[in-house]
């Protein structure tokens, strides 16, 4: 395997025209190579066929969420009046309020062809491409955005959870669902092998294994254990010195010392803060915004990100963490610590949905209920929830809470900066921009009176440019005072009416602002303290509410073992699988509350258990009984997320900047910053290809668990990325490498540095054999000719762009990179191995 890797590297880096083309595609054509070729071929060819197959299966949770948030509101608002069972007259024989109705179609045939929008009559109708087939009729064409949602839905196979009306009687049984039952601390079970059980966690695990006739794996070796723990808690590989110290420590609490050291590290918050930012759908941009009126950036989203990191490092009690993110402005102590106002970014960093307030409110309900309660409450926006006992009136109780809030015109300053050259320069630039804005706005009345449409359009462009300049200044200038993205209660909070079928123009009964019935019972006092955000927060963390601690414990367990007790961390409702260890889940949730909602104490309890310290060795007989390892008879091998992989590569190469950063930085362009990846800009509308290829969390939705895929682009990134290649060069330029006495010692150094283990004899032999057969590469020719820049026309014409790149490669004008030397090639090969990207 290693020889094949070396051969591949040899062909990539040897200075031949074909190899140079392949390298150039890796360096300069990443976007077009992946998007234009891979996405077109895969999505149009294989994807359509797959979508047709998938259309016959049950939709996945993410597909259901897409349907409920994007598709059902479009159908309910625009189609049900004429094409549903409630319609006075069903037009064209077409029903769009059930899955079967959509697939069956009407008098003209099936409404959709799953996987093929171009052959779907519904798509043809909403596009208005046929004068005789237009929906909605009478010129009420859907927005381009809504049409694209429908197209995307059909492309993915038209997943549709609507299987007909469910009888309300099913809610009687649903109310007995395990997740909503009172939390009781189970008795720790007795086990036969009491020596194996180090903590109560082990008793529960071993009891389940005994039931199936299984036994836990032996403990992992100390090198594996410290590597696992270090990646789990701080997202970085352990240093050679840390590994050596652990190996030499023979005391019984040696591993406990490692865990305590890692929990005290400031990098712990960076690792676990990123997990929470996935749930909070964090982004530095607005996504869908009104381009004519506002800038698309969030200049101060980073203050929420830093609040999250700080809260995890301080081990802020989780219940307080929740209250601050919903109502920090309502807590008296915030007046003495204005930085806590940044917590409200949890509600405000979501998509802006072109300024459509009801969609913004829906997004905030979604992140609150999924993030803290593990419930899909937004499924009740247009109708009673089909599976969980959540009526539409409960959704609009929450709607009233967030409809009674507003964002101030100017975010409050959380840290005043007075004096100093940086602040003076910032203040000067900001005043110039404000004066420019005032001057532009003063021209508006005159232009409107003269009906100068061209002048008005130019003025609007100038105002947008001014807003963009202000945003850039606030987000990048070191003298700009940090601000918090907050919510405030309106002067007159109000309840919301139920929107019949989700239609804001068809209002029903007004419902009071209050908590969910399924979690609070019949006695539900209305919220009267302003909008009700603070009362909502206290209801969520109320000890009588059993689901909140269960949800968080499930999230913690997921990130330690790669799989939660419940595999859908954002949905613990009736459609979720039963927990693998319900008694252990309740034991940990009860203890979580008893110990002051301390997340760090939960880490320590879990990590000091024998089950956490198991080896990942396979056992064929046990794998037949429990193929998915739900009973945890072994440790799961887990792949590193992209951010942790990138940080690890920088750390291995000695390049990682461990300082804490505030404002976001662009990680996608050279020269590549060396800060930790959590400080990189997250652009909701344009997530970088590398993040997408490595399954980055969708910033549009709360994501408690990232999907995991294996695609060629992941290996190509490690092979071709200049960032990775540069780390290979820096690795062999380190002074400890240069001071090694011979090749064997150098190979051992690389293995210790990259994999935190010594190389085996066969690996040493392979390495020496490769080095002996790899000649020194000739230096590239120097050129005095300037490098031609890629024009806009080239960017828009992929064939022309690649052709010109190839011509430049053969001429002296091509910007050539330094070829790798043998030791650099060898280090680069080691960085591409699975052992770099996986933890066992």
N, C-alpha and C positions, 0 to 999 in steps of 0.2 A: 504493500500500500504506500509506504513511504517512497519507494523507488518511483512509483507512478506519479506521486506528487512532485518529486524532483524533476521528472521528465517533463511534466506539464509546465513547471516553473521555467525550465530551460528553454522551452519553446516560446514562452511568453517574453522572456527577457533578452534572448539573443537578438542582436540588432539586424534583423532581416525584415524586408518590407511587409511580409504577411504578419509576422509577429508584431511588428510596429503598429500595424493597423489594429490588431487585436488589443494591444496596449492602449492605443489612442481611444478606442471605443470605451475602454474601461475608464480612462481619465476624463475624456472630453464629451463622450456621447452617452453618458449614463442615462440621462433622462429620456432621450429619443430611443435609445436601444431598448430600454425597458418599456416605456410607455407606448411608443409607436409600433414596435415589433411584438414584444411579449404580450402586451395587453390586447392589441388588436387580434393577433392570431388566437390567443387563448380565449379571450372573452367572446369574440365573434364566432369562432369555430367550436372549440371544445366546450366553452361556457354555455352556448345555446343548447347544445345537446344535453349537457348536464342539467341545465335548468328544466328542460322538458321532463327528464327523469325525476328531478327533485319535486316537480309540481305535484306529483302523485303521492308524495310523502308528507308527513306532518312538518309544518314549518318550524324552524329553529327559534329559540327565544329572541335572538337578534332580529330575525325576519318578522316575528310577531310585533316586536317593538317598532320596527320601521313601518309596518302596516298601520298600527294603531296611531302612531304619531304623525305620519305623513299621508297615508292613503285614505283611511276611513274618514278623517275630517273633510277631505276633498269630496268624497262621494256623498257624505251626509249633507254637506252644505249646498252642493250643486246638482245632485242627481236624485236624491231620494224623493223629492217632491213629485217626480213623474215616474220613478222606476223603483218603487219599494212596495211592500205589502200595505203600508199606510197611505199610499197615494190614492186620491179619489178615483183616478183612472190610470191604469198602467199603460203607458204609451209604448207602442211598438212591441208589445209582449215581452219587454226586457225588464228583468229584476236585477238590481245591483246591490241589494242589501244582504245577500248570502253568497257564499262561494259557488254553490251549485248554480245559482242564477247567473252569475258572471260567466261561468264556463259554458252553460247551456246557451246563453244568448237570447235573442228575440227573433222577430220575424225575418231579420236580415242574416241570421246565423250567429255563431259564437261571438261574444263580445271581445274575447282575447284569444290569442294563441300563445300559451305560456312559453317564454323564452324568445319570442319573435315579435317585437313591437311593430315591425313594418307590415306584418300580415294581420295585425289586430285591428278590428273595426273600431274599438274604443279609442285607440290612439289616433287613428285616422280622423275620427269625429272631433276629438278635442283639439286637434291641430288645425281644423278648418281647411284641410287640403282639398275637400270635396264640397262644392256649394250645396249639394243635396244631402249631405250628411254632416251636420254640425251640432255638437253638444258642448255646453249648454246652448240652446237656440237663442235666436233674436239678438245676436251680436254680443252675448255675454261670455265671450271667450275666456277660458282660464288663463291665469298668468303663465308666463314662460316657465317659471319655477315649478308651478303645480304640474304642468305638462311633463316636465323633466322627471318629477317624482313618479308619475304614472309610467313613463317609459322605463325608468330604472326598475320599477316594481315588476313590470312584465318581463324585462330582461332576466331578472333573478328567478323567474318561474312563477310569478304571481302568487307568492305565498299568502294564504288567506285563512285565518283561524275561525272564520264565521261558519259554523256548521249548523246554523239554525238557532232558533231561540231556545235557550235553556230554561227549564222550569225553575221558578224561584224556590221551589221546595228543595232543590239540591243545596241551597245555602244552609239548610238546617244541619246537614252533615258537614258542610265546609266549616261551619263555626266551631266544630270539634277538632279542627286541624291541629296537629301537634305544636306548630310554631306559636299559636296564640294561647296556649294553655298556661296557667300560672307556673312560674318558675319555682321548682323545688329542688333542693340540693340532694342528689342521690347518695346513698351510703356507698362507700368505697368497697368494691367486691373483694372477697377473699380469693386468693389464687394459690395454686400448688407451688409454683416456682417463686417463692417470696424473695429469693436472693436476686432475681432478675429485676424485680420492681423497685426502682430507685425513688420514684415519686408516685402519687396517686394516679397520675396519667397512665402509668404502666399497668396498674391493676385493671383498669377498664379495657385497655388494649389486649392484655393477656387473656382476660376472661372471654373475649370474643374469639381469639385465636383458639383457645381450648375447645370452644363449642364446635369448631370446624376441624379439630384434630391437627392444627397447624402449630408451628413453633417459630419464634422470632429468630432472625438472623443473628449471628455473633456480632460483637461491636466492630465498628470501623476502626482502621488503624489511625494513629494520632495525626498523621499528615492529612489524611482525608477529612478527619473531624474538624481540624482547625480551618481548613480551606472551606468546608461547608458552612461553618459558623460565621466566618469572616464575610463571605459573600452574602449570607442571609442577613446579617445585621448592619454592615456598612457598605456592601456592594463593591468591595475591592478585594484583590487577592492578598493574603498575608505576606508580609515581608520575610525574607530568609531569616532575619534575626528573630522575628516572632515565632517562626516555626521551630528554630533551634531551641529557643527558650522553653517552648512547650514540650519538646521532646526530652529535654533535660529535667523537667519538673516531674518528679515521681510521687508527689504528694497526692492524697486522695481527692483534694479539691482543685487539682491543676486545671481541669476544664472549666470549673466554676470561675476561676480567676480570669480565664480567657473571655468567658461570657460577660463578666462584670466589666472588664476593660473595654470590650466592644460596645456595651451599652452606654458607657461613659464617653465614648468618642463623639465628637461633634459631627462626624460623618454618618452616624446612625440616623439622624434626622433627615439627611439627604436621601438615604436609601428608603426609609419607610415613609418619608414625606411624598416621594414619587408614587408610591402605592396609593396614597390618599388623593393625590392630584388626578389620578386616573378616574377615581370615583367622582371627583368634583368637576369633571370635564374641563380641566384647566386649559386655557389658551391665552395667548397674548394678543389675539385679534378677535374681531367681532363676528367673523363669518359672513352672514348675509346682512348687509347694512345698506342704508340709503345713501347711495353714492353722490347724489345731488346735494346732500345736506350735511354729511358728516364724514369724518375720517374713519378708516377701518381698523385702527389699532386701539388697543387698551394700553395707554402709557404706564398705568400703575398696577396692572395685573400682578406684576412681580412682587408687590408688597404682600399679596395674599400667599403667594408661593413661599416667601420668606417666613410669614407667620406660621404656616404649616410646619416648615422645617424646625422653627424655634419651638413650637409646641411639642413636637415629638422629642426633641432633645431635652426639654424641661420635664418630660413625662407628665404633661398636663393631664389631670384626670379627664377621662374620655367624656364624662357627662358635662363637665365645664366646657370642653372642646366643642361639644354639640351646641350648647346654649350660646356660646360666643359666635358661632357661625350663623346662627339664626337671629340673634338679637343682642349683639355686643353693644349697640347704642343704647340699649335699655338697662344695662347692668351698671349700677352706681360706681363700681370700681374702675370702669373704663375711663372716667374723667381723670384719674391719676395715671393712666397708662393708655394713651391714645393709640398706641400701636395695635391694641386689641381690636380697634375698628377695622383693621385689615381683614379680620375674620369674615366680615360680611362679603368678601369676594366670593365666598362659596355660592352665594345667591346671584352675584352680578357678573361673573366671568363667562356666562353662557352665550349662546348664539343670540343675535339680535333680530333675526327673522324679519328683516326689512322694516323694523319698527312696529310690527303687528303685536300689540300688547297682549292679546289673549294667548298667542303662541309663546311669548316670553314668560307669561305666568305659568303656562303648561310646563315649560322647561324647568322652572323653579320648583313646581310641585313634584316633577319627576325626580330631580336630583335629591330633594329632601326625603321623599318616601322610599326611593330605592337605596339611597346612601345610608340612611339611619334605620329604616324599618324593613328593608328587603321586600317591599310591596310595589306592585305595578299599578298604582292608583290612577295614573293617567289613562289607563284602559277604560276608565269610567267617564271619560270626557263626553262621549256621545250617547252612552247607554250604560245601564248597570253592568258592572264587571261580570264577564261570562263565567268566571271560575271562582273567584274569591268573593266573599260577602262584602263587597264595597259598592254601595249604590251610587248613582250619579249625584245625588244630593250631597254625599260626602266629598266628592270631588269639588263641588262648588262651594262647600264650606271652606275648603282650602283656597279656592279661587278668591273668595272674599278677603282672605287674609292678605294675599299678595297684591290684590287689586287695591288694597288700602295702603299701599306703599309706593313710594316714588324715589327716584334717584335725583340728588341735588344737581344743579347746573354745574357747580364746581365741587370737586372732591375735597374733603377737609385735609389740611396739612397735618401730618402726624409727627413731623420733626422739623422744627423751624431752623432755617439756616440764615443767619444774619451776619453780614460782613464777610470779608475774604474776597480774593480776586475771582474765584470760581463763581460765587453767588452774584457778584457784581456783573460779571459777563453774562450770566444767565438772565439776570433781571433786565439788563440793557436789551438783549435780544427779544425777550418776551414783550417788553413795552413797545418795541418797534413793530412786532407782529400785531399787538393789540391796536396800535394806532393805524396800522394798515387796514385791519379789519373794520375799524370804525369808519375810516374814510370810504371804504368800499360800500358799507351798508348805507351811508348817507346818499349814495348815488341811486339807490334802488327806487325811491319815490319819483325822481325825475325821469328815469328810464321807463317806468310804468306809465307815467302820464303821456310820454311821447310814443309809447307803444313800440319801443325799439327792441324787437325780439332778439336780434343779433347781439345788441349791447347787453341785454339781460343775460343771455347765455354765456357771454364772455365774462360778465360779472360773477355769475355762478361758478364758473371754472376758477376764477381768481379766489373766490371765497373758499372753495374746496382745497386749493393749493395752500391757502393760508392756514386752514385747519390742519392739513397734513404737516405743514412746517411746525405748528405748535405741538402737535403730537410727537414729532421727531425730537424736538427740543426737550420736551418733558421726559421722554423715555430714554434719552441718551446723554444729556448734558450732566456732568458731575455736580454742577451747582444747583440743579433743580431740586427743590424740596420734595421728599416723598409724600405721596398722598394715598388715601384709602378709598377703595371703591365701595361705597356704602349705600344702604337703603335707609330711607326715613319714612315715618308714618305721615300720611296726609292729614290735613287739619280736621277732616271729618271722615273718619273710617266708616265703611259701609259694608253691608252684606251683599252677596251676589245672588242673582236669580239663577235657576237652572236654565241652561241653554238647551232647548229641545233639539235632540239629535245633533248637538254640538253647534247649532246655528245661533250665532250671537244676535241675529235679527229676529229670532223666535224665542222669546223669553217666557219662562214658566214661573213656578213658585220660588219666592225668595227664601233662602235657607240661612240659618245663623252660622257664624264662624265658630267652629268647634272641632274637636278631635274625632278620629275615626270610631265608628260605632263598634266594629269588631274588636277593638283594643280597649275600649272604655266602658262597654255595656250600655244600659239604657240611661244611666245618669250621666248626662253630658252637658255641663253648664256652658253657656255661650261665652266666647272670649270677648271681654269688654275693655281690656287694657290696650288702648290704641288699636293697631291693626290686629293684634293677637299673636304676633310673632313670639313674644316672650312666653306667653301661656302655651303656645304650641311647643316650644322648646322644653318647657318643664313637663308637659304631658309625655313627650318622647322619652325623657330620662326618668320619668316616674318609676319608682321601684315596682309598682303594680303593673307596669307595662313589660311583659316578659320578652318581647321580640328584640328590643334594642341591644341588650347584651349578647343575645344569641347571634345576631347579625355580625357584630364586631368580632366575637370569638371565632366565628366561621371564617372571617377574613384573615385573622391572624394565623389560624391553622392552615389555611390555603397557602399562604406565602412561606410557611415553614416546610410543608410537605408536598407542595405542588398540586394538591387536591384538598378541597374543603370537606367538612363533614357533609355538607350539601354542595353539590357541584355547581349550582347557580347562585353565587353569592349576592346578586342583586335581586333575587326573587326567591323567597322562602315560602311562597304561597302554595296553594293546593296543586298547582301544576309542577312543582319541584319534586325531585326524588326525595324519599325519606332519608334522614341523616344516617350515615354509616354507623355512628356511635352516639345514639341519642342521649344515653345516660352521661357519657363523658362530656358532650356538648353542654348539657344542663349543669353538670358539676363545675365546669370551667366558667360558665356564665354566672353561676351563683357566687363562685369565689371571686370573680372579676368585680362584682358589686361589693362584696364584703371587704375586699382589699383596696377600696377607694378608687375603682375604675382605672387602676394603673396598668398600662399596656406593657411597661418594662417588666413588671412582676410576672405577667403572663409569659413573656419571652423566657424569663429565667426558669419558670416552672416547667415549660414545655421542653426547653433545650437541655435541661439537666436530666431528663428522663432517658431511660434505656431505649425507648422506641425511636427517639430522635437520633440517637447515636448508633443505630444499626448500620451494618454494611449494606451495600446495594447489590450484593451477589444474587444471581438468579438461582431458583430451585425449581426444576421442571415439574416435579410433582405438586408443589404448592401452587405453581402458576396455573395448573389445570383446575384446582379448586377455586382459586381467587385470581383470575387472570389480570384484573385491573388493579390488584394490590389495594383494594379498598379496606382490607383488614390490617394493612401495614405490617406484614411479616418481613418486609425488607424496606430499605430506604429507596425513595424514588430518585432516579436520575433526572435532573432538571436542566433545561437550557437557560442560559443567561439572557435577560432582556437586552435590547440593543444598547440602551444607555449604559448598562453595567459592563457589557462587552467592550464598548468604546472606552469607558473609564479604565478598565483593566489593561487594555492595550497601551494606553498612555502611561499608566503606572508601571507596567513592565518595561517600557522604553525609558523610564525616568523623566517623562515630560509632564506628568499631571500636575496642574496647578491646584493645590489644596486650599487656597484661600477661598473665602466666602464672597460670592458676588451678589450684587443687588440687581441692577437692570439686566435684562436678557441680552444675550449675545448670539450672533448668527454663527451656527456651527457648520453650515452647509457649503461654505466657500473658502478657498485658500486666501491667505494663510490661515490654516485651521486653528481656532482657539484651543487652548489646552485646559480650560476649566472643566469641571464636572458637567455631565450632560444635562443634569436637571436645570442648569442655568441657561440652557439654550432656548432660543425663541421657538415657541409653538404657534405656528400659523394655521389657524383652523381651516382656512380656505385653500391652503397650499402646503400640506404636510410634506416634507422632503421625502424623496423616493426611498432613501435608506431606512427611514423610520417605518414607512409603509411595508417595505419588503421584510422587515423584521417584526411585523405584527404590533406596531405601536398602537396604543389605545386610541380609539376614535374620540377626538375632543368634542364631538357633537353630542355624545351620550355618556351617561355615567357608566363606567366600565370597571367592575370589580375584578374581572378576570380577563386577561388578554387571550385572544385566540392564538394558537400555535400552528404555523404552517412551515413546511420545508420546501423552498423554491430555489432554483439555480442562482437567483440574484444574491442570495445570502453568501454563497461560496464565492461568487464573482466579486462581491464587495471586499472580502478578505484577500482575494487574489490581486485585485486591480486598484483598490483605493490608495491614493497617495498617502493618506493618513496612516494606513497600516504599513505600507512600505517604509515610510519615514521612521516608524517605531522600530522596525527591524534594523535599520541603519543605526539608529541611536543605541539600540541594545548592544550591538557589538562594538560601539564606541565608548561604552562605559569603562571606567578605569579598572574595576575588578575583573572585567573580561580580559582586558589587555595584560593584566598582571598574572594571568593563569600560566602555569609553567609549560603546558603542552596541549595538544588537541583534545585529548581525553578530558582534561580538566576544564577546557572551554566548553565542551559539550555538556559536562556535568553542571557547569554554571548556568547554561541556557535552560536546562531542564529544571533546575532548582528555581530559577527566576520565573519561568513561564508556568510550570506545572506544580511547583512546590514539592517536588520529589526528585530523587536521583534517577539518572538514566540507567536502564537495564543493560547488561552486556551486549545483547543483540542490537539495542538502539545505538549504543556507542559504535559498534561495528558498522552499522548502516551509515551513520553520520560520517565516519572516517572514510568509508568507501566513496560516499558522494563527494566529499571534499577533494579526495585524490583524483577524481575523474572530472572535476569542474575547472576549466582553465580560467585564468584571469581575463575579464572582458576588456576589450579595447575601449579607449576613451572615445566619446563621440566627437565628431568634427565641430570645430567652432565656426560660427557664422556671424558675419557682420550685417547680414540682411535683417531688416526689421520683420517681426512676426506679424502676419496679416491678421487683423481682428475679424471675428465672425460677425457679419452684418445681420441686421434684422431680417433681410430677405433670406439669408442662409438659415436663420433660426426657423423661419416659416416654411422652408423647403428642405426637408430632411435629405432627399437624394442629392440635391445640389450641395448641401452642407457636407455630407460624407465624402462626396467626390472631391471637393476642394480640400478637405482634410487629408485625403489620400495623396493628392498631388503635393501638398505641402510636406508630407512625410518623406517623399522621395527627393525633395529639393532642400537647399540649404536654409530656407526660411522657416522650416518646422522647428518649433521649440522642443528640443530633445531633453529628456531627463537622464540623469546620470545612471548608467547601467549598474546593476547590483554586483557586488563582488561575491566570491564563493561563500564566505561566512555570513554575509548579509542574505544571500539566497537561502542558506540553510536556516537562519533564524526566521526568515519570512515563511518558510515551509512549516516550521514548528508552530508559528502563530496561526496558521490556517487549519491545524488539526482540531478534531472534535474536542479534544481534552481542554483546549483553550476556551471553548464556548459552552461547555457543559460542566455541571457539578454533580458528583455522585456521593 
